[in-house]
Amino acid sequence: MNPSVRANSQIVADYIRLFVNRGAYTIQSSRPHPQSGRYYYFRPKPLGNAKEIQLTPATVRRHLEGEITIGLYAINPSTQRSKWVAIDADYAGAMEDLLKLQYSLQQDGVQAALEMSRRGGHLWVFMKESALARQCRIYIYNLALQLGVRIKGIGLAEGIEIFPKHDELRKGEFGNAIRGPLGIHRGANRRYWFYGADYSLEKQTAYLHRLGKVSEQQLAHFIAGKTMPPEFERRPASTRDTVRQSSGSEFRILDHVGKTRKAGRNYVARCPSCAQAGRDLSGDNLAISIDDPLKYICWAGCTKEMIRQALGCPIRVRRTA
């Protein structure tokens, strides 16, 4: 970490214009979890009955100067729009996939920024004006499938992850956050820069602002005649609720896992899929939201389908006539 890195007010303002979709954010823990060794993210909690803590320029400055590390949400729930699409690839051969995507985007006239990470990288596409999350997702999912790039989920434990991960959010929902660029990753204790510019905040932000941004008209052209690939289509929340009410029962992960313990805003437990494969000896790969136990994730990359299959409770595919 370079303590001499300083972010002036212009850099902070530029960063907010590029990356911040809403006031909610997460912070990466400054200390590793005693059992897993991971640096988990959590939403900062307000004191007493105060309103939810919002991201401020001062917080962004602390992130850029390396004092803290923030996570940024992809969707503004009041508009269902995002300023960017981020493609996260963190597996063997990830950089090859990202370069393939970057080249194909360039053929569409889209200048994507490639950011380093520990095992791969993040590819960022910026919008000229905030675009509907669903349209962003249709574009990137179809492009990845066309190129044969693996997409995490639907039986694949490794592959790219695409942010936004949702088409829309209901009131009070947050979706998924991704590590804010140009900060210090606590686990690696280093700053990951974008390729294409010198390693300073001034040069990096100037480079990002020079990149061509995708307009709504361009995006509409890219997805004309295309839909979300059905295997990655997310059923609307209202439909999920109707199915739960009509079925009279629903799968609850906490009813099927063994010993749990609290870590930040989650319960952690042994992942059934990892355990089946002889992994997760420390018993903390599975994170289950305390606020909403229907939400759970395996940090090692097992999909929900894999977890449910390992428990003998496979996800049923509903077929319509």
N, C-alpha and C positions, 0 to 999 in steps of 0.2 A: 504494500500500500504506500502510495506517495503522499505524504502529509502536505506537500507544497501545492497540490492541486486545488485550485480555487475556482468557484463558479460565480461570475458576476451576474448582475440582475438581467442583462440581455440574454445570457446563456440560459438562465432559469426560465425566462419568458419564452424563449424559442423551444425549449424542451417541453414546456407545458402545451404549447401550440401543436407540437408534433405528436405527443404521446398520451396526454391525459384526456380521457373520455368522460370521467365523472369524478366526484369528490372522494368517493370511497377508495380505500387502498389497503394493502397489507404491508407488514414489516417482517423481514427475515430475522429470526432470533440471532442474537449476538453470541449465544452459547449453544453448543451442540446438545442434543438430547442425551441424557446420561446413559441410556441403554442403546439407542440406535446410532448415536454419533451424528445424526442428521441435524441440519439447521432448518427447522420448520418455519413456515410463515404463519402469521396470525393477524387478525384485524385489531387495530388498537382500540381498546375499550374506553368509553367515556366514564367519568367519575359521577356518581350520584345519578341525577335525572337529566344530566346535560345531553344536548343533542349529539348525534353521531359525529365522531371526530372526522373532519374533512381534510383533504390534502391541501396544503398551503405552499406558497413559494418558498417559505423557510424550510419546510420539510423536503421539498425537491432539492434545495441547495445542500442540505445535509446529506442527501443521497448522492448527489454528484461529487461532493467533496469526500465521500467515503466514510462518513460518520455512521450512517445507517444504510440499509438496503431495502428498497420498497418494491412491492409488486403492484402492477397496474391492471385494472380490469378492462376488458375488450369492448364492452357495450355500455352505452348510456341508456338506461332503462326507460327514460322519459321519451326517447326518440327511436329506440331499437337500432341505433346507428353506431358506427365505429369510425375512428380516424385512420385506422390501419388494419392490415391483416398480418399476423405473425405466424411463420411456419417454424416449429420447434422440432429439431432432429437431434436425437441424443442416443446414438447406437453405432455399432461398427458399420462403417461405410456410409455414415450419415452425410458427410461432406460431399460425397459424389452425388447423392440424391439432391442436395441443396443446389449444387452447381448446375445440375441438369434442369432444375426448376427455374433457377435464375436465368439461364440461357433461353429457355422457352418463353419466359416472361418478356425477355428483351426482344424476342421476335414479335411480340404484341406491342412493342414500344413502351413496355413497363420497366422502369428502372428500380430494381429491388436492391435493398441494402443488406449485405451479409455480415452478421455479427458473430464473433467467435464465441465458443462455449467450451466446457471442459472436455466433452467427448464428440462434439459436432458443432452445431451453430444454430443461429436463428436467422431466418430470412424475412425481412420486413418490406411490405408494400404499403405506401402511404397514399391516402386519398386527398384529392384537391379540396373536397368538402366531405363531411361525414357521409358515409354510405350505409344503406340498410345492411345489417349483419347477414341476413339470409342471402342477399345478392353476392356479397363477398365470399361467402361459403360456397355457393354454387360454382363460382368461377374457379376457385382454387381446388376444390374437390374434383371437378371434372378434369382440370388440367393434370393433376397428380395421377388420376386413373389413366388418362390418355398416355402419359409418359411411363406408366408401369411403376410408379413410385409407391412404396408400401405406405399404407395409412393405418395408424394404430387403432385397434378395436376390431370388432367382428372377427374374433379368433386370433388376431395378431397382437402379440405382446410387444413387438417392436415395430416402429414406423413413425412417420411424421405425425405431429399433433398440430392442428390448425386452430388458431385463435382469430375470431370468436369461435367458441365451441357450441354456441346456441344461436338459433334464429332470432329469438326474442326472450325477454325476461319479464316475469310478473313483478308487481310492486313488492319491494322488500327482498328481491333476489339479487344476487351479485354475479353469478356466473363464475368464470375461471379467470384467475389473475396470472400474469406472466412476469418474471423478473424484469424490473425496469432497466433498460439499457444504460450503459456507461457508469454504473455503480460498481461497488465491490461485492463480489460473490463471497459470502462468509465462509462457505465450505472450502473453497479454493484459495481464499485470501488474496484475490487478485481482481483486477479490472479487465473486462473483456471489451475490446474495441471493435469498431466496424472496419472491415477492409475498405481501402480506397481513399483513406485520408491519414494524415499524420496523427500520432497518438497524443493529442491534446484536446481538451473540451472545446476550445475555440475552433480548431480545424475540423473536428468531428461534427459539430452542430452545423457549421457552414456547409460541409459536404452533404449532410442530410437535407438541408434546405435547398441545395442546388438540384437535387434529384427531381425528375419529373413526377408529378403527382397524377393519380388516376381520377378523371372526372366521372360524374354519374353517367354522362352520355357514353363515355368509353366503356364503362362497366356494363351498361345495358347492351352495348354492341357485343362485348365478349360473351355474354351469357344468352344472347338471343337464341331461342329454340331449345335451350338447355334447362334441365331441372336438377334438383338435388338427387344424386344417386340414391335409389331406394334403400340400399343397405345401410346408408348413413343418415337417412331421414329421421329426424327427431319428432316423436309424436307430441303434439301440443299438450301443455300442462293440463288444460281442461279435459282432454280426452283421457289422459292418464288417471285423473281423479274419477271420471265416470267409470272407468274399468275397475278401479279399486272398490268403489261403492257397490257396483253391481255384482262383483265377484264375492263380496262378503269377507274376503281375507286377502292378505298381501304378504309378500316375502319380507321378513325382517332379519337382516344380517346378524343382529345381536342375539337372536334366538339360536344361531347355528355355530357361532365361534366360541372358543373357550375363554380363558382368562383375558380380561382387558384391563388397561390402565389409561389414565388421562395424560394427554400431552398437548398442551395449548387448548385449542378449541375442538380437539378430536379425542376419541378413544383409539388406542392402538392395540392390535392383536396380531396373532400369527395368521398369515394369509393361507387359506386352505389350498389354493392352487400351488403356491410356492412349496408348502409342506408336502404336497403330493409328489412334487419333483425333488424332494430332499433338500429344499432351500429354506431360508428364513429361520435359521437356528436361533436367532435372538428374539424371534416372536414379535416383531413390530413392523412388518411390511404393510399391514393392512391398517388404514386410517378410516375411522367412521365418524361422521360429523355428530357432535354432541347435540347441536341445535336441531338437526334433522337426520336421524339415524338411517333414513332411507338412502342417504348419500354416503358412498364409500368408495375408496380407491386403493389400489395396491401400488406402493411406491416403486416396486420392482417391475411394474409394467403389465401385470396380469389383467386381462379385461374382465368385466363383470360376467361375461359369458363363461370364461374359464373358471372364475371363482364359483359361480353357481353350479357348473358341471362337477367341480371337485366336491361340492357339498351334496351331490345327488339331487339337486333341485334345479335342473336346467331351465333356462328361460324359455317359456313357451312362445312359439311363433303363431300368432293368430292369422288364420287364412280367411279371406272373405270370398264369397261366391262370385 
